[in-house]
Amino acid sequence: MSQISVSAEGFVVDAELLGSAFGVAAETIPEEMRNGDITSRSETGVGEDAGKSRLTFYREGRALRLVVNAKGEILSRSSFPVSKGRRPGQ
């Protein structure tokens, strides 16, 4: 399986990718997402960014941002600190 797959319902990101980015075991990722300890946001590119999507995951003051193409291939990846005020749903 590739790290990100795309379907009509959206994106599926491999737990290994998220676990590695946040320094936790991949097995904990589904429960942390269900509990709201990890939240996410996806945005679809327009104009010169058409065909790209930006996926951002938030956990404990850190964010992982992935820019992917329509096939789910990662074009860029960044990680950065965020304040609670910038985290969606808070």
N, C-alpha and C positions, 0 to 999 in steps of 0.2 A: 504494500500500500504506500502511496506517496504521502507526504506529510500533510497535504491539503487536498481534499477532493471536493468537487463541485457538483451539485445536483439542482433540480428545479426548486427545492426547498431552501437552498443556500449552501453554506460551506461547512465541511466537517474537518476539523483540525486535529491531527494526531496528538494524543495525550503526551507522548514522548517529547514532542516539540515544546509544548507548554510546560511540562515538568522540568525540562532542561533549562528553559528560559527563566523560570521562577525558583529553581534550585530545590524542587520537591520531587518525590517519587511520582511517576506517571499514574500509578494506581490511585492516587489521591485526587487527581484532577476531576473525574466525573462527580464525586461527592462534593468537592469544593464549589463546583459550578452549580450543582443543585442547591447547596446551602447559601449561595450568593457570596461566598468568599472570593470567588473569581467571577468577574462580570466582563461583558464584552460589548463591543459596538462594531457595526460594519457600515461602511459608506461606499457608495458606487460612484466612480469617476464620471465626470461630464467634460465636454469640450476636449481639450488636449489630453485629458486623463480617461477618456472613454475607453472601455474595455479593461479597465483596472478597478480593483477594489482595495479598500484599506480596512484591515481587520485589527482592532485594538483590544487587548485583554488587560484587565486590571486586577492586581492582587497586592494587598498590604503595602500600599504606597509606591508600587512599581507598575509600569506599563510595558507591554510588549506590543509593538506595532509592526504589522506585516503588510506590505503592498504586494498584491498578487495579480496575475493576469487572468483571463477568462478560463484558462485551463487549471488554475490553482497553483501555478508555478510562482515561487517567491521571487519577486523582483528586488525588494529591499526589506531589510529587517533592522529594527532599532529597539532599544530598551532604555527607559528613562524614569526618573522619579516623578511622582505626581502627588499633589496635595489632595486630601480628602474632598475638598471643594470641587476638584476637577473630575472626580470619579463618577461615572454615570450611576444614577439611582441613589445617590447620597445627598 
